[in-house]
């Protein structure tokens, strides 16, 4: 009998529990452009400093996922939200990214955003691309070679978007 | 006989001379998503704090244009440059944006970037879109309604890209 996944917002002081997931995902160098050797202070600052907001997905007290929600632009573009999601390598294939995406869409609506945009979906991450499409996102752009994938080298990046 | 346009890099301590151009362009609310009432300290921080670099285009001692060059992403995306250009309202139609674009492409190559990406070209700014196309940029994405144009309301935003 599996326990329920709980998703809740954290502040900077709660980021230490999310850091192992963040570190593992970024170190792999296959989905995020952050420096693979990024340190905890930099990660915490980027994902918890307002207007960025940070959420963790937990089960049985273990943090299995973390996501960030923020305005994609300041000022006259701040009606469009942006999110990034990370799932612990040992917790893949359990619907955690999907649950975080659903949660983020609700949080974004509640915060008054009218759309959500992903700027940097690595095209080789086909599982993620299909997942975002199932959640209503369309591919609205493709930037050739914008990501230096740790194993695949130069890789295209997708821009994805949906209204809320 | 018109004097030559000179383009040179400035630091944070030189931004005060660029600020009138920046302020006028952003206040118009038709090309940049920055808050129209942004203050000088915020603008200076965004455009002169490393890794962002700032350049001014001057003629007869007057700053007529300002542009910013930076990596578009950290880490595994930092081979792609990003730029933003602003021209003083009274100096439009004199080739200043074009001269700054050419200068920025040379500076970006010199700095080791292999491509340049614009994330937020307001689609109604047709003069700019055509200018960037003449400078080798292709439209690689279109985000619906990502800009709240001061006069036109919800306006699409283009992603443009070229290799270097």
Contacts between the chains, C-beta under 8 A, distances in Angstrom:
chain1	res1	chain2	res2	distance
A	29	B	76	6.1
A	32	B	75	7.8
A	32	B	76	7.5
A	33	B	73	4.2
A	33	B	74	6.1
A	33	B	75	5.0
A	33	B	76	4.6
A	33	B	77	3.5
A	33	B	78	7.5
A	34	B	74	5.8
A	34	B	75	5.0
A	34	B	76	7.7
A	35	B	74	5.9
A	35	B	75	3.7
A	35	B	76	7.6
A	36	B	75	6.8
A	36	B	76	7.3
A	38	B	75	7.3
A	72	B	146	7.6
A	73	B	33	4.1
A	73	B	120	6.7
A	73	B	146	7.4
A	74	B	33	6.1
A	74	B	34	5.8
A	74	B	35	5.9
A	75	B	32	7.8
A	75	B	33	5.0
A	75	B	34	5.0
A	75	B	35	3.7
A	75	B	36	6.7
A	75	B	38	7.3
A	76	B	29	6.1
A	76	B	32	7.5
A	76	B	33	4.6
A	76	B	34	7.6
A	76	B	35	7.6
A	76	B	36	7.3
A	76	B	147	5.9
A	76	B	148	4.5
A	76	B	149	7.5
A	76	B	150	7.5
A	77	B	33	3.5
A	77	B	120	7.0
A	77	B	146	5.8
A	77	B	147	5.8
A	77	B	148	7.3
A	77	B	157	7.6
A	78	B	33	7.5
A	79	B	148	6.5
A	80	B	143	7.7
A	80	B	146	5.4
A	114	B	145	7.9
A	115	B	144	7.8
A	115	B	145	6.7
A	115	B	146	7.4
A	117	B	143	6.1
A	117	B	146	6.8
A	119	B	119	7.1
A	120	B	73	6.7
A	120	B	77	7.0
A	140	B	141	5.5
A	140	B	142	5.9
A	140	B	143	5.4
A	140	B	144	7.2
A	141	B	140	5.5
A	141	B	141	1.9
A	141	B	142	6.8
A	141	B	143	7.1
A	141	B	159	4.6
A	142	B	140	5.9
A	142	B	141	6.8
A	143	B	80	7.7
A	143	B	117	6.1
A	143	B	140	5.4
A	143	B	141	7.1
A	143	B	159	6.6
A	143	B	161	5.5
A	144	B	115	7.8
A	144	B	140	7.2
A	144	B	161	6.8
A	144	B	163	7.8
A	145	B	114	8.0
A	145	B	115	6.7
A	145	B	163	7.9
A	146	B	72	7.6
A	146	B	73	7.3
A	146	B	77	5.7
A	146	B	80	5.4
A	146	B	115	7.4
A	146	B	117	6.9
A	147	B	76	5.9
A	147	B	77	5.8
A	148	B	76	4.6
A	148	B	77	7.3
A	148	B	79	6.5
A	149	B	76	7.5
A	150	B	76	7.5
A	157	B	77	7.6
A	159	B	141	4.6
A	159	B	143	6.7
A	159	B	159	6.0
A	161	B	143	5.5
A	161	B	144	6.8
A	161	B	146	8.0
A	163	B	144	7.8
A	163	B	145	7.9
